[in-house]
Amino acid sequence: MNSSTKAKWYNHPWYKKTAYEVRSFGDWGFHKEFPFSAVDIPIESCLPYLTEENLIVVQFEDIAWKGKHLYPHQSFDNCPCCFGARKDPELYPGIISDISNPYNDKYRMIDGKHRIAKMISMGLTESQFYFIPFSVLKRHFISV
């Protein structure tokens, strides 16, 4: 994927989470890493790390992603965050990190929950993901 495609794909407008989305997905705060702060990570800060050397193959069962416990009943047309607007995403590699998560899985999805749902629906059990260690991402978090 060239840098122009990456920028177009990852540079979507930043948005605040709705109360409905929080009720549906649960608390995905970064409480272990930032115990006294409400933080988030602008997706644009991941762009420099979307390189070939950061691609790894990961089993889906090792990735925590928003909506994992809702799949397939609240996926695609019933998705709580987009109500089906992103039910057929292009299959670019998602972004994962070694950050704490509600499932205590090895990785936490930073970007790509619609893509992983699509891949699971296609019968896949693993795929390539961009892995960015938390030690690298930590400086990019912002207060919200």
N, C-alpha and C positions, 0 to 999 in steps of 0.2 A: 504494500500500500504506500503510495507516495505521500509526501508531506501535505500537498494540496488536498488530497482526498481525506487525510486524517483531520486536517483543520476543518474542513467542511462538515465532516461527520461528528467530530467531538465538540465543535463550537456552537452548540445549541444554546439558546438563552437560559441563563440560570434562573431557577424558580424556587419559591418557597413551598414547602410541603403543606398540603391541605390537611385539615383536621380529619377528613375522611380517610386519607391515605395513611395517616399515623395510626388511626384505629384499626385499619385493615392489616398493616404490616407489622405493627408493634413498635417498640422502642429500639431504634437503631442508632442511638447516640454513641459517641466514642468515650464512654464513661471510664474504661480502664486506662486508656491513653491520656485522656484529659479529664480527670475526675471533677474538677471544679469549673469547667467551662462548657458552654454550648458552642460547638465548632462544626464546621463542614469543610469540604474541600472543593474548590472550583475545578471543574473537569478540565479546564484549559491548562491547569498547572501540570497535568499528566502528559501533555503533548510531547515534550522533549524526550520522554522515556518510552515512547511507542516505537521501539526499534526492534530489528530482527533478533538481536542478542537477548532481548527481554521476553521473547516468546517461549512459552513452555506448554507442554501437553499436560492437562489436568483432568482427573475423573470428576464428573459433576457432583458426585456424592461428597467430595472434599471441599465444596464451595458453598458458603452461606450466601443467599441472595434474597432480597425482599420479595416475598411472595412464594418462597419455597414451600411453605406449609399450606399454601392456598392452591397450588398446582394440582390438577388442571381446572378445578371448578371456578376459580377466579383468575383465569388467565385469558388472554386473547380478547374476545368481545366483552368479557366480564372483568377485565383488569381494573383494579381500583384507582390506578394513577392516570390511565389514559383512555379508559372505557373503549378499548379496541382500536384507537387511532394508530397504535404501533403493533398491530397483531401480526404483521408480515414484515419483520425487519430484515435488512440485509445482514448477512452473516459474517461481519467483520469480527476479529477477535475481541473479546471483552477485556476489561481491566480488573485484575485482582491484586490483593495485598495480604500480608500476614498480620492483619488487624483483628482484634477481638470481635466477636459476633454473637448474636443470640443463640446460635446453634452449636457453638464451640467447635466449629469446623476449622480445618487447617487454613483456609483462605476466606476472605470476605470480598464479595463482588463490589467493585467501585462503580463500574458501568457495564451494563449488558444483561439486565434481568429479562428483558423481552427476548433477546437472542438465545439465552440459555433455555428458556421455556420452549422456544421454537425448535431448538436442536433436540431437546428431550422428546418433543412430540414427533420428531422424525426418527426416533429410535436410537439416537446417538447416546453414548455414555461418557464420552470425553471429547475434548477439543483443545485447540490452541488458545491461550490467553496471554495478554501482556501482564507479566508479574513485576510489580514495583514494590520493593520492600518498604515497610513502614518507616524504617530509618531514613529512607530517601524522601518519602512523602511528608514526614512530620513537619518540616519547615513550611509547607504549602498550606496547611490548615489555617482557616480564618475564623474569627469569632462571628457568631450569628445572633 
